Amino acid sequence: MTTQPVSIYNGYASIPLNSQLSTVLRGFMMHDTFARIERIGIVPVIQIRDASRAEAMADALVSGGVPCAEITFRTEQAADAIRRIAKACPDVLVGAGTVLTTEQADRALDAGARFAVSPGLNPRVVEHCLKIGLPVAPGCATPSDVERALELGLDVVKFFPAEAAGGLAYIQALAAPYGGVKFMPTGGVSAANLASYLRCKAVLACGGSYLVTAALLESAGWGEVTRLCREARETVAEARGL
């Protein structure tokens, strides 16, 4: 009897990509990752320029009850920051943001990213993420975007830029024909409007850059990061009746 080689995707062992079991495994990984994000309710979106601060920042997130971070590929330090967090804080669900190319997806996975997010829907990037076993949420802002995501087998997408594109009212209108799709609004989300987004049944979680701003990173304001995260988690609980 012949045996098939084993591949590893983000810590999960599977048989080759062309097998039915591998397809099932990828689906499980996607569901598990986004289920965790939904339980947390808020994803700090972080643009880090000094990777040496990554571990302390991650500790501050955990102390605030938000064991999750989206490190954007807007800086050269992104992959190193992801690698540091994945190694030092394995309980933190660390992902890569602003993933625009297949090469960035490969770098993110190699660094230990558990998910990828992009501002738009590039079918080539999405298909590559699915192939390598990296859960992905591409940006969708129109019905055509959502239908393309569904065609690719996705049911979680990013909505960006949330406030500029029409905010909560637009999400509610966009989601109406697509009952099985969940959205992650990002861009303009703040402490002031977080609860209103989270009350929407179509919203999986929100992405918020206000939790770890450039100023807080520069000043190592970890106490304030923790405070903002605790406040956000309280908002999640109140908005969702937890």
N, C-alpha and C positions, 0 to 999 in steps of 0.2 A: 504493500500500500504506500503510495507516495504521500509525502507530507508537504504542506505549503509553508514558505518562510513567514516568519512573524514580523510585523511592522509595529512601530510604537508611535502613537499619536497623542501628544500632550499627556503622557503618563498612562494612557490606556493601551493595552496590547490588542492587536487585531491581526487578522489574516489579510492578504493583499487587497488593494483598493478595488479591484474588479470583482470582488466577491460580494454576495448578498449580505453576509454577516458584517463585512466592513461597512456597507451602507447603513445597516442597522446601528452599528457602533457610532458612526458619525452622527446619526440622528439622536442617539442617546446623549452624546457629548454636548450637542447643541442645546438639547432640552435641559440637561443638568446645569449647564453654565448659565443660561438665561433664567432658569428657575431661581438660582442663587441671587442673581442680580435683581429679580423681581422682589425677593424677600427683603433685600437690603433697601431697595426703593430709590436710592440716589447713588450716582456714580461720579466721584470727583474727576473732573477732566483737567489734567495737569500738564503744563508746558515747562519742563524742567531743564535748566541750563547748567546745573552743577550736579552731576550724578552722585557725588559724595554725600549729598543731603537726602538721598532716596530712602535709606533705611530709617532715619529719624522721622522723616515725613510719614512713612508707612506706619511706624509705631504710633504717631499722633492720630492717624486715621483709625487705627484699631482701638485706641483709647476712647475715641469718640463714638465707637459703635458702627463704624463704616469700613469694614475690611475689604475694600474694593478700590481700584484706581485705574483710570485710563490714562496712560502716558502717551502723549501725542508725539508723532514723528515730525513735529515742526522744528525740532532741534537735533543736533548731532549727538546729544547725550541720551536720547530716548532709549536705545537698545541697552546701553550700559545701565541705565536706571532700572529698566525692567529686570535685567539680570540680577542686579543687587537685591531688589525687592523679592524676586522669586526665590533667591537663595537664603536670604536672612529672615524673610517673613512668609513662609510657605502657606500660612492660613489666609493670606491676602489674595483675593482674586484680582490679579494684575493683568491688564490688557493693553493693547496698543491702539492708539487713535491716529487719525489722519493717515491711514494706510492707503496709499495711492497706487502702489505698484506690487507686482508679484515678488519682486526682490525684497521690498519692505516686509511683506508678509512672511517670507522665509526668515528674515532677520528677527522679526518679532517672535516667531515660534522658537527659533534657536535660542533666543534670550530667555524664554520661559513664559511668554505671554499665553494667557488662557483664552483670550478672545481678541477679535480685531473689530475696529469700527472705522468707517470711512465717511467722508462728507457727502459723497455721491455714490451712484450705483454703476460700477465698472464691471460688466459681466466677466471679463477675463480675470480680474482680481478676485471676485466672488467665487468663481469656479475653481481657482487655484487654492483659495482658503479651504474650500470644501474638500478638495483633493488631498491636501496635506493634513486635514483633521483639525483646522483652526476655526472654531465658531466665529461667525462674522455677522455684523449688522451694518449693511450699507445704508447710506443716506437716501431717503425717498421723500419727494416733496410734491409729487403729482400722481394721479391714478395710474398713468402709464408706468411710472417707476414702481409702484406697488405691484402691478400685474407682472412686470418683469421679475421682481423679487419672488413672487409666487411661482413663476415658471421655473426659477432656479431652485425651488424647493425650500424657500425661506418663509418663516412666519413671524420673525422679529426684525424690525428695521429701525434705523435712526431717522428722526425727523429734524432736519437742519436747513437753515437756521430758524429755530422754532418761533421766536417772537417776531422776527422780521418777515417770516413767511406767512404770518397770520395767527400764530398762537393757538390757544386751546380751541377756539371756534373753528379754525381751519382743520385741526386734527379730527374734531368730532364729525365734520362734514366729509373729510377724506376717508375716515374709518368706516363710515356708515355702510358702504357696499361690501366691505371686506371684514366680516365679523371675526374671522380667525386670525387676523393680523394684529400684532401688538407693536406700539410705537415707543421709541425712546427720544423724547424731545430734548434737544440740546441747542444752546445759543439763546442767551437772554433769560435763561432760567435763574431765579434768584430766591432768596428767603421769602420775598414778598409774594411770589406767584407759585411757589413749589406746591403748596397744598391744593390749589385749584387744578393743576395738571394731574396730580396723583389721584384726585377723586374721579377722574375720567377712566372708565373701564377699559378703554383702548390703550391706555398708557401702562407699559410694563414697568418703567422706571424713568427717572430724569437724569440727564447729565448736567453737572453744575461746575463751572470753573470758579465760582465764587468761594468755594470751600478751601481751595489752596491757590491763592493768587500769587502773582509774581512777587509782590511786595512781601507776602508772608514767607515765601521761599527764601527771598534775599535776606530777610531779617531773622530767619529761623524761628518764626513765631508759632512754634508747635502748640503752645497752650491755646492760642486763638484758633488754630486749625481744629483741635480737639473740641473746643467749645462750639464752633460752627457745625461740626459733625454731629455732636449731641443734639443740638437744636434741630438739625435736619432730620435726625432719626425720630425725634419727638413729633415733628410735623408728619413724617411718614405714618407713624402709629395713629395719630389723630385723624389724618385724612382717610385712612383705610380701616379705621375702627378696630385696630389691633389692641 
